[in-house]
Each structure stands twice: as C-alpha cells, then as structure tokens.
Amino acid sequence: MDELKTNVLYFGDNLEILRKYIPDNSIDLIYLDPPFSSKKDYNIIFEEATGERSEAQIKAFSDTWTWDKIVERTYYDIVLAAPPQVATLIDDMHNVLGNNDVMAYLVMMTPRLVELRRVLKDTGSLYIHCYPTASHYLRLVLDLIFGPTNFMNGIICYYRTGGVGRRWFRRKHDTIFLYTKSGNYFFSPQEEKSYLDHKSGFSNIPIEQDERGYFTRTFMRDVWDIPGFRGNQPEMLGYPTQKPLALLERIIKASSNEGDIVLDPFCGCGTALVAAQKLNRRWIGIDITHLAIRVMSKRLRDSFPGIELEVIGEPKDVAGARALSLQKPDGRYQFQYWALSLINAQPLGEKKKGADKGIDGVIHFIDEVSGKPKRVVVQVKSGHIGVNAVRELKAVAANDAIGVLITLEPPTGPMKVVAVDAGFYHSPIWNKDYPKIQIFTIEDLLKGKTVDMPPQTQTNVTFAKAPKISQKEGEQLSME
C-alpha cells in the first residue's frame, strides 16, 4: 500500500478504496452519513447566476437498499470470511429478517465498518448518522465490531422546523452514534450556550444575554440544538441530505487536533471536508458518484480559493473511461456525468421533458445584445455509434446554436461528412463562425481539446456557489 495521501477525493466504492489506499491505524476521526434505506430519490437542484433556483435538477442518488446479487454476494463473503462473531451475527440476523431492504443495509454496512475500524487509530473516534428504522440493528453490528464498551454516546441532533404529523409524532431529530477504538481516545470538551427561559438565579454561574435571550456557558451534552437544520442558509447548496457546517465543526473540534486526518467515506457534498479544511485538519473524502465528486471539488475551491486537492479514481485514459461506462449498475450515467465535466457542461439528468429529450448536457453563453442566453447542447455516447447518431444530434440541436457529440469510439468518415454538412453558427457579437455540429472523442478531450464556441459567461447554470471561508479557527459556542 502506497503512502497515505490527504486532501484528496476518491471516486469509487468506499470498500474497495479503503482496502486499496488507506493503511491500518492511520485515521484520527471518521464521520459518515450513509444512505439510510429511506426509499427516496434525492435530487441536486442547480442555481442560476442570479442566485435563483433553476428548474434544472438531476438525481444525485436513490436512498434505497435492495437485496440483489451484489448484496447477496457480500452476505456470503461476510459469512465465509468475516471475523467469526460478526459472521454469526449477520447470519442470525438474516435468518430472522430475511432478504429485505433493512438486511441489505446491514450487509452492505458491515464490511465497511470492519474496514473503518481497521484504519482508525487507537486514539480515534467514529461518528455515524443513523436512521431510526435501522439504528437498533446497526448498534448490534457496531457493538460487535468496535466493542460495547467503546460506545460513548447516542447523540440527538434536533432541529426546529415546521410541519405536522397526521398519523404519528413528527420526526424532528437525527441520531449520531459515537464509537471509539479503545479507551485511549482523544476528546476535547467544547462549550456551548445553554439558553434560559428567564434570568434565573444561578449564584455560581455567570448569566449572559444575546439577541436570543439569557444563557449560560456549559460543556456540550448529548442533545444538540440545530436551528434551521433544513433551512436556507447561504451554505446550503441544494444537495440532498446536506448537514450544517457548524454540526461538523463541533464534531471535528471535539475529537481531533489541528493537523489530524478526518475521513468521510460517504461524503456527498463534502461538509465534513469543508469543516476539516476550515479547522486546519487534513482530510480524505470518498464517494461513488461522479456528481458528488464534482460538487465537492467545486465547493472546496469556492470556499478556499487556491486550495490544492487531488481527485483519484476518475478515468485518466480511454481504457479507464470504457471501464467506467461498463460498471454495474449505473456506469453509463457515471460515464456521462464525467464526460460532461470535461467540457464544463451542465448535466440535464436521466429524465428529460419536451424539447430537451435526447440532450444529456448544456453549456450556456450570451451572444446577443438583448442578453438572451443561447445553448450548446451535448449528447454523450458510450457504445458503438454510426452516422445516425450525428443525424439525431443535428435534429436535436436544430433550434440551438451548437450541437456537440462526445463518444468513446472514433467517428467514421460518414459521421464527419454529416457534421460538416450541418454548416456553421454565426456569432453576431464576435462576428465569427463556429461549426454547428462538433464531434469529440474522449481521447480528444483528455488531450485538452475544447468546444469551439463563443466565450462562456456567468449566466451558465451551475452548482450553487459556496461562500468563501476563513481558515482561522474561532470560538465555537453555538450552532445558530
């Protein structure tokens, strides 16, 4: 195993990446917020340059665990090769629960938790977000892997938002389990504000007042108030299941020192990584979707201009691109998102409506005095294609400025002829002609070729821009 890299994003299955890249006893703090089997589809909602939400959105992931061949293979691997007690527990649970979604969740989490314990230092801690429908089962697995005496807290994160439960009490909290690897773990108590209904008479505790009311300063307890947990703060990017930055700051300050390594193996939009960077920790992020990697890298660069980070696991050559496109179950879409990112095109998603049917991505630019945006529309093909693909793109792009075809395979002679026959788009502002239909292979793009088009403007629809963040560590009292 090579030397451990930090400030790095890994694209791929976290189980494989943990085994391949992360050495034993190398991580100081692990935070994970894995999918919960909530049976929801979560979308990323994009943002216009004006700050308004766009109608453009794309499915980030399906938060659903299903008993399939991959899960079944993992189950047999656990029974045959996992530590005996873990294998027995999972086998017994399977005998009771059967082949259902909750069991699929437990099976897929078990080998990952075994690996996470392996990479955690003896002084390290693990914080895991849990969903109520599976948390009681997960506690059994965690107790067996980490040891019941290494369970430190069941932290309640409650949030003050609206809504009425018509058939049951409205759920207003999340649970975070805190486990350590040994009794020699690092912990730094943090202060918080404890608000009072009125100015009570605590003779030995100073009472202060701010815009919210009277409060005392006390050490953190295991119930955390998170105002606006589902709110619309500037940091919220429209990414599903995003957690507040202050929540991760609290965790990182309590269980790590400056310079320590923080790992998030299900990092989504990267809040744990942003908090780690802000608080002068090193970090490692892993996610299985290219869309998440793209959101994270952009967020980190927006928040910390000039930051140096590395992305590992994305294709570097044509063979790697082809392998990505063939991965099960969604390699075709991961290839598509990755290919679009090579030309900075905005993905339109799997579900298309009306005139956008057949378009995988778009690039916007301004080319009229009126300021009305025009589009480059993009199609991505990972399989064998012929001249009909170019004719299809020509039809799809008829009402747009330029059409771009990205393909793994080199274009045939007839494909090039049809592209040339499409003519040119004339830019009235730049007084220049641009080929109406342009074909790029993945090899072209990896060598640095770009779309021949008028300069892009800030009107392009994009992921919401994260605010800049100072890395100077300040006092952390409240998550308001």
C-alpha positions as CSV (number, residue, x, y, z in Angstrom):
1,M,0.0,0.0,0.0
2,D,1.3,3.4,-1.0
3,E,1.9,6.3,1.4
4,L,-1.4,7.8,2.6
5,K,-2.5,10.9,0.7
6,T,-4.6,13.6,2.3
7,N,-6.7,16.5,0.9
8,V,-7.8,14.0,-1.7
9,L,-11.2,13.0,-3.2
10,Y,-11.6,9.3,-4.2
11,F,-14.2,8.4,-6.8
12,G,-15.4,4.8,-6.4
13,D,-16.8,2.2,-4.0
14,N,-15.5,3.1,-0.5
15,L,-15.0,-0.5,0.4
16,E,-12.5,-1.0,-2.4
17,I,-10.8,2.3,-1.7
18,L,-10.4,1.7,2.0
19,R,-8.8,-1.7,1.2
20,K,-6.5,-0.3,-1.5
21,Y,-5.5,3.1,-0.3
22,I,-6.0,3.5,3.5
23,P,-3.4,1.9,5.8
24,D,-4.1,0.4,9.3
25,N,-4.3,2.8,12.2
26,S,-3.9,5.9,10.1
27,I,-7.1,8.0,10.6
28,D,-7.8,10.2,13.6
29,L,-11.5,10.9,13.1
30,I,-14.2,9.2,10.9
31,Y,-17.6,10.8,10.2
32,L,-20.1,9.1,8.0
33,D,-23.7,9.7,6.9
34,P,-24.5,6.6,4.8
35,P,-27.7,6.1,2.9
36,F,-30.5,5.0,5.3
37,S,-32.9,2.9,3.1
38,S,-35.4,5.7,3.3
39,K,-36.7,4.7,-0.2
40,K,-36.4,8.3,-1.5
41,D,-34.8,9.7,-4.7
42,Y,-32.7,12.7,-3.9
43,N,-32.1,15.4,-6.5
44,I,-29.5,18.1,-6.8
45,I,-31.1,21.4,-7.6
46,F,-28.9,23.8,-9.6
47,E,-28.7,27.5,-9.2
48,E,-28.7,30.3,-11.8
49,A,-26.0,33.1,-11.7
50,T,-28.7,35.4,-10.3
51,G,-28.9,33.2,-7.2
52,E,-32.4,31.9,-8.1
53,R,-33.1,28.2,-8.1
54,S,-33.2,26.6,-11.6
55,E,-35.7,24.2,-12.9
56,A,-32.7,22.0,-13.8
57,Q,-32.2,19.2,-11.4
58,I,-30.7,15.8,-11.5
59,K,-30.9,12.7,-9.4
60,A,-28.0,12.5,-7.0
61,F,-28.7,9.1,-5.6
62,S,-31.5,6.8,-4.6
63,D,-31.5,6.3,-0.9
64,T,-32.7,2.7,-1.2
65,W,-31.1,-0.6,-0.2
66,T,-32.4,-3.6,-2.1
67,W,-31.5,-7.2,-1.7
68,D,-29.8,-8.0,-5.0
69,K,-27.0,-10.1,-6.4
70,I,-24.3,-7.7,-5.1
71,V,-25.8,-7.7,-1.6
72,E,-26.2,-11.5,-1.6
73,R,-22.5,-11.9,-2.7
74,T,-21.5,-9.6,0.1
75,Y,-23.6,-11.6,2.6
76,Y,-21.8,-14.8,1.7
77,D,-18.4,-13.1,1.9
78,I,-19.2,-12.0,5.4
79,V,-20.4,-15.4,6.5
80,L,-17.3,-17.1,5.0
81,A,-14.5,-14.6,5.7
82,A,-15.5,-12.1,8.3
83,P,-14.4,-12.4,12.0
84,P,-16.4,-15.4,13.4
85,Q,-18.6,-13.3,15.8
86,V,-19.5,-10.8,13.0
87,A,-20.3,-13.6,10.6
88,T,-22.5,-15.3,13.2
89,L,-24.4,-12.1,14.0
90,I,-25.1,-11.3,10.3
91,D,-26.2,-14.9,9.6
92,D,-28.5,-14.9,12.6
93,M,-30.0,-11.5,11.6
94,H,-30.5,-12.8,8.1
95,N,-32.3,-15.9,9.4
96,V,-34.7,-13.6,11.3
97,L,-35.1,-10.6,8.9
98,G,-34.8,-12.4,5.5
99,N,-33.9,-10.9,2.2
100,N,-35.3,-7.4,2.7
101,D,-34.1,-3.8,2.4
102,V,-33.0,-3.4,6.1
103,M,-31.0,-6.6,5.9
104,A,-29.4,-5.3,2.7
105,Y,-28.4,-2.1,4.5
106,L,-26.8,-4.1,7.4
107,V,-25.0,-6.4,5.0
108,M,-23.5,-3.6,3.0
109,M,-22.5,-1.6,6.1
110,T,-20.8,-4.5,7.9
111,P,-17.7,-4.9,5.8
112,R,-17.3,-1.1,5.6
113,L,-17.5,-0.8,9.3
114,V,-14.9,-3.5,9.7
115,E,-12.6,-1.6,7.4
116,L,-13.2,1.7,9.1
117,R,-12.2,0.2,12.5
118,R,-9.1,-1.1,10.8
119,V,-8.0,2.3,9.5
120,L,-8.9,4.1,12.7
121,K,-6.1,5.0,15.2
122,D,-6.3,3.7,18.7
123,T,-6.9,7.3,19.8
124,G,-9.5,7.8,17.1
125,S,-13.3,8.2,17.1
126,L,-16.1,7.3,14.7
127,Y,-19.4,9.3,14.4
128,I,-22.1,7.7,12.3
129,H,-25.5,9.1,11.4
130,C,-28.3,6.5,11.8
131,Y,-31.8,6.3,10.6
132,P,-34.5,5.1,13.1
133,T,-35.7,2.2,11.1
134,A,-32.3,0.5,11.2
135,S,-30.4,2.1,14.0
136,H,-31.2,-0.6,16.6
137,Y,-29.9,-3.3,14.3
138,L,-26.9,-1.2,13.5
139,R,-26.0,-0.8,17.2
140,L,-25.6,-4.6,17.4
141,V,-23.2,-4.6,14.5
142,L,-21.2,-1.7,15.8
143,D,-21.0,-3.1,19.3
144,L,-19.6,-6.3,17.9
145,I,-17.1,-4.6,15.6
146,F,-15.9,-1.8,18.0
147,G,-16.8,-3.5,21.3
148,P,-19.8,-2.5,23.5
149,T,-17.5,-0.6,26.0
150,N,-16.4,1.6,23.1
151,F,-19.9,3.0,22.6
152,M,-19.6,6.5,24.0
153,N,-22.8,8.4,23.0
154,G,-26.1,8.3,21.2
155,I,-26.2,12.0,20.2
156,I,-29.5,13.5,19.5
157,C,-29.5,16.3,16.9
158,Y,-32.8,18.1,17.0
159,Y,-33.9,20.8,14.7
160,R,-36.7,23.4,15.0
161,T,-38.7,23.3,11.8
162,G,-42.4,23.4,10.9
163,G,-44.7,20.6,9.8
164,V,-47.5,18.5,11.4
165,G,-47.5,14.7,11.8
166,R,-51.0,13.5,11.0
167,R,-50.5,9.8,11.7
168,W,-47.6,9.9,14.2
169,F,-45.4,12.4,16.0
170,R,-43.4,14.4,13.6
171,R,-39.7,13.3,13.5
172,K,-37.5,16.2,14.4
173,H,-34.2,14.7,15.2
174,D,-31.3,12.6,13.9
175,T,-29.2,10.2,15.9
176,I,-25.4,10.1,15.8
177,F,-23.6,7.2,17.4
178,L,-20.1,7.9,18.7
179,Y,-17.7,4.9,19.0
180,T,-14.0,4.8,19.8
181,K,-11.4,2.2,19.0
182,S,-10.1,2.0,22.6
183,G,-10.3,3.7,25.9
184,N,-7.3,5.9,24.9
185,Y,-9.4,8.1,22.6
186,F,-8.9,11.8,22.2
187,F,-11.7,14.1,23.4
188,S,-11.7,17.8,23.9
189,P,-14.9,19.1,25.7
190,Q,-16.4,22.1,23.9
191,E,-18.6,24.8,25.4
192,E,-22.0,25.8,24.1
193,K,-24.7,28.3,25.1
194,S,-27.5,26.9,27.3
195,Y,-30.5,29.2,27.0
196,L,-32.8,30.1,29.8
197,D,-36.5,31.0,29.8
198,H,-35.7,34.0,32.0
199,K,-32.8,35.4,34.1
200,S,-32.7,32.6,36.7
201,G,-30.7,32.9,39.9
202,F,-27.6,30.7,39.4
203,S,-25.3,32.2,42.0
204,N,-22.1,30.5,40.8
205,I,-22.7,30.5,37.0
206,P,-22.4,33.8,35.1
207,I,-25.5,34.6,33.1
208,E,-25.1,36.5,29.8
209,Q,-27.6,37.8,27.2
210,D,-27.6,38.0,23.4
211,E,-30.2,38.6,20.7
212,R,-31.9,35.3,21.5
213,G,-32.1,35.8,25.3
214,Y,-30.4,34.8,28.5
215,F,-27.9,32.0,28.5
216,T,-25.1,30.3,30.5
217,R,-22.0,28.7,29.1
218,T,-21.8,24.9,29.7
219,F,-20.0,21.9,28.3
220,M,-21.7,20.0,25.5
221,R,-24.3,17.5,26.3
222,D,-25.6,14.7,24.1
223,V,-28.6,16.7,22.8
224,W,-27.6,19.2,20.2
225,D,-29.9,22.0,19.1
226,I,-29.5,22.7,15.4
227,P,-31.7,25.6,14.3
228,G,-32.5,25.7,10.7
229,F,-31.2,22.2,10.1
230,R,-33.3,22.0,6.9
231,G,-33.0,25.8,6.3
232,N,-31.9,28.0,3.6
233,Q,-28.6,29.4,4.9
234,P,-26.0,30.6,2.3
235,E,-24.0,27.4,2.9
236,M,-26.9,25.2,1.7
237,L,-26.1,24.1,-1.9
238,G,-29.3,22.3,-2.8
239,Y,-27.6,18.9,-2.3
240,P,-29.7,16.2,-0.7
241,T,-29.1,15.3,2.9
242,Q,-26.6,18.2,3.4
243,K,-25.7,18.8,7.0
244,P,-24.9,22.2,8.6
245,L,-21.2,23.1,8.7
246,A,-21.5,24.0,12.4
247,L,-22.5,20.4,13.2
248,L,-19.3,19.0,11.6
249,E,-17.2,21.7,13.2
250,R,-18.5,20.7,16.6
251,I,-17.6,17.0,15.9
252,I,-14.2,17.8,14.5
253,K,-13.2,20.1,17.3
254,A,-14.3,17.6,20.0
255,S,-12.5,14.6,18.6
256,S,-9.4,15.8,16.7
257,N,-6.5,18.3,16.8
258,E,-5.1,20.6,14.1
259,G,-3.1,18.5,11.6
260,D,-5.1,15.3,12.3
261,I,-6.7,13.3,9.4
262,V,-10.5,13.3,9.0
263,L,-12.1,10.7,6.8
264,D,-15.7,10.8,5.3
265,P,-16.3,7.6,3.3
266,F,-19.8,8.7,2.2
267,C,-19.0,12.4,1.7
268,G,-21.8,13.6,-0.6
269,C,-21.3,17.4,-1.0
270,G,-18.4,17.4,1.4
271,T,-19.5,19.3,4.5
272,A,-17.1,17.3,6.7
273,L,-14.2,18.1,4.3
274,V,-15.0,21.8,4.3
275,A,-15.2,21.8,8.1
276,A,-11.9,19.9,8.3
277,Q,-10.2,22.3,5.9
278,K,-11.5,25.3,7.8
279,L,-10.2,23.9,11.1
280,N,-6.8,23.1,9.7
281,R,-7.2,19.3,9.6
282,R,-6.2,17.1,6.8
283,W,-9.0,15.2,5.1
284,I,-9.9,12.3,2.8
285,G,-13.3,12.1,1.0
286,I,-14.8,9.1,-0.8
287,D,-18.0,8.9,-2.9
288,I,-19.3,6.5,-5.5
289,T,-20.9,9.1,-7.8
290,H,-19.0,11.4,-10.1
291,L,-21.7,14.1,-9.5
292,A,-20.8,14.2,-5.8
293,I,-17.1,14.4,-6.6
294,R,-17.9,17.4,-8.9
295,V,-20.0,19.1,-6.3
296,M,-17.3,18.6,-3.6
297,S,-14.4,19.8,-5.7
298,K,-16.2,22.9,-6.7
299,R,-17.4,23.6,-3.2
300,L,-13.9,23.3,-1.8
301,R,-12.5,25.5,-4.4
302,D,-15.2,28.1,-3.9
303,S,-14.8,28.0,-0.2
304,F,-11.0,28.1,-0.2
305,P,-9.7,29.8,-3.3
306,G,-6.3,28.4,-4.2
307,I,-6.8,25.1,-2.3
308,E,-4.7,22.2,-3.6
309,L,-6.7,18.9,-3.8
310,E,-6.4,15.8,-5.9
311,V,-9.1,13.6,-7.4
312,I,-8.2,9.9,-7.6
313,G,-10.3,7.2,-9.4
314,E,-11.6,9.1,-12.3
315,P,-10.6,7.9,-15.8
316,K,-7.2,9.0,-17.0
317,D,-7.3,7.4,-20.4
318,V,-9.7,5.8,-22.9
319,A,-9.4,2.3,-21.3
320,G,-10.4,3.8,-17.9
321,A,-13.3,5.6,-19.5
322,R,-14.6,2.5,-21.1
323,A,-14.3,0.5,-17.9
324,L,-16.3,3.2,-16.1
325,S,-19.1,3.0,-18.7
326,L,-19.3,-0.7,-18.2
327,Q,-19.6,-0.7,-14.4
328,K,-22.8,-2.0,-12.9
329,P,-25.3,-0.9,-12.1
330,D,-25.1,2.7,-13.3
331,G,-21.7,3.0,-15.1
332,R,-23.3,4.5,-18.2
333,Y,-24.6,7.5,-16.2
334,Q,-21.4,7.9,-14.2
335,F,-19.5,8.0,-17.5
336,Q,-22.0,10.5,-18.9
337,Y,-21.6,12.9,-15.9
338,W,-17.8,12.6,-16.1
339,A,-17.6,13.2,-19.8
340,L,-19.8,16.3,-19.5
341,S,-17.5,17.6,-16.8
342,L,-14.6,17.5,-19.3
343,I,-16.2,20.4,-21.3
344,N,-17.8,22.0,-18.2
345,A,-21.3,21.2,-19.4
346,Q,-24.3,21.1,-17.1
347,P,-25.9,17.6,-16.9
348,L,-29.6,17.6,-17.5
349,G,-30.3,14.2,-15.8
350,E,-31.9,11.0,-16.6
351,K,-35.5,12.3,-17.0
352,K,-35.9,14.8,-19.9
353,K,-39.0,16.6,-20.9
354,G,-40.3,18.0,-24.2
355,A,-37.7,19.7,-26.4
356,D,-34.8,18.6,-24.2
357,K,-35.4,14.9,-24.9
358,G,-32.2,13.4,-26.2
359,I,-30.0,16.1,-24.6
360,D,-27.5,15.0,-21.9
361,G,-26.0,18.4,-21.1
362,V,-25.9,22.0,-22.0
363,I,-23.5,25.0,-22.0
364,H,-25.0,28.5,-21.9
365,F,-23.5,31.6,-23.4
366,I,-24.6,35.2,-24.3
367,D,-24.4,36.1,-27.9
368,E,-27.0,38.9,-28.4
369,V,-27.2,42.5,-27.4
370,S,-30.5,41.6,-25.7
371,G,-28.6,39.4,-23.2
372,K,-30.7,36.3,-24.1
373,P,-28.7,33.2,-23.5
374,K,-28.0,30.6,-26.2
375,R,-27.1,27.0,-25.8
376,V,-24.6,24.4,-26.8
377,V,-26.4,21.1,-26.4
378,V,-24.4,17.9,-25.8
379,Q,-25.0,14.2,-26.3
380,V,-22.8,11.5,-24.8
381,K,-22.4,8.1,-26.3
382,S,-20.5,5.3,-24.6
383,G,-21.3,2.5,-27.0
384,H,-20.8,1.8,-30.7
385,I,-22.3,4.5,-32.9
386,G,-22.7,5.4,-36.6
387,V,-23.9,8.2,-38.8
388,N,-27.4,8.1,-37.4
389,A,-26.1,9.5,-34.1
390,V,-24.9,12.6,-35.9
391,R,-28.2,13.0,-37.8
392,E,-30.0,12.6,-34.5
393,L,-27.9,15.3,-32.8
394,K,-28.4,17.6,-35.9
395,A,-32.1,17.3,-35.4
396,V,-32.0,17.8,-31.6
397,A,-29.7,20.9,-32.0
398,A,-31.8,22.5,-34.8
399,N,-33.1,25.2,-32.5
400,D,-29.9,25.7,-30.6
401,A,-26.6,27.3,-31.5
402,I,-24.3,24.3,-31.5
403,G,-24.5,20.6,-31.0
404,V,-21.7,18.5,-29.5
405,L,-21.3,14.7,-29.7
406,I,-18.9,13.1,-27.2
407,T,-18.1,9.5,-28.0
408,L,-15.7,6.7,-26.9
409,E,-15.2,5.5,-30.4
410,P,-13.5,7.5,-33.2
411,P,-16.1,9.0,-35.7
412,T,-16.5,7.3,-39.1
413,G,-16.0,9.1,-42.4
414,P,-19.8,9.4,-43.0
415,M,-20.2,10.9,-39.5
416,K,-17.7,13.6,-40.2
417,V,-19.4,14.4,-43.6
418,V,-22.8,14.8,-41.9
419,A,-21.2,17.1,-39.2
420,V,-19.5,19.3,-41.9
421,D,-22.7,19.5,-43.9
422,A,-24.6,20.9,-40.9
423,G,-22.8,24.2,-41.6
424,F,-22.0,26.9,-39.1
425,Y,-23.4,29.0,-36.3
426,H,-22.6,32.7,-36.8
427,S,-21.9,34.8,-33.7
428,P,-23.3,38.3,-34.1
429,I,-21.3,39.7,-31.2
430,W,-17.9,38.1,-32.1
431,N,-18.6,38.1,-35.9
432,K,-17.2,34.6,-36.2
433,D,-18.5,31.3,-37.5
434,Y,-18.4,28.1,-35.3
435,P,-19.1,24.6,-36.6
436,K,-22.8,23.8,-36.0
437,I,-22.1,20.1,-35.1
438,Q,-18.8,19.1,-33.4
439,I,-17.7,15.6,-32.6
440,F,-15.1,14.9,-29.8
441,T,-13.8,11.5,-28.7
442,I,-12.8,11.0,-25.1
443,E,-9.2,10.8,-26.2
444,D,-9.6,14.3,-27.8
445,L,-10.9,15.8,-24.6
446,L,-8.3,14.1,-22.4
447,K,-5.7,15.7,-24.7
448,G,-7.1,19.1,-24.0
449,K,-9.4,19.8,-27.0
450,T,-12.4,22.0,-26.2
451,V,-15.7,23.1,-27.8
452,D,-15.3,25.8,-30.4
453,M,-17.9,28.3,-29.3
454,P,-18.3,31.9,-28.2
455,P,-16.8,32.6,-24.7
456,Q,-18.9,31.4,-21.8
457,T,-20.5,33.9,-19.4
458,Q,-21.6,33.9,-15.8
459,T,-25.1,33.0,-17.0
460,N,-24.3,29.4,-17.1
461,V,-26.5,27.3,-14.8
462,T,-24.2,25.6,-12.3
463,F,-24.0,24.1,-8.9
464,A,-24.7,26.7,-6.2
465,K,-21.6,28.7,-5.3
466,A,-20.4,28.1,-1.8
467,P,-19.3,31.2,0.3
468,K,-15.6,31.8,0.9
469,I,-14.5,30.5,4.3
470,S,-11.7,31.8,6.5
471,Q,-9.4,29.0,7.9
472,K,-8.7,31.0,11.1
473,E,-10.2,28.9,13.9
474,G,-12.5,30.8,16.1
475,E,-14.6,30.2,19.1
476,Q,-17.3,27.6,18.6
477,L,-20.2,28.1,21.1
478,S,-23.5,27.6,19.3
479,M,-24.8,26.1,16.1
480,E,-27.1,29.1,15.4
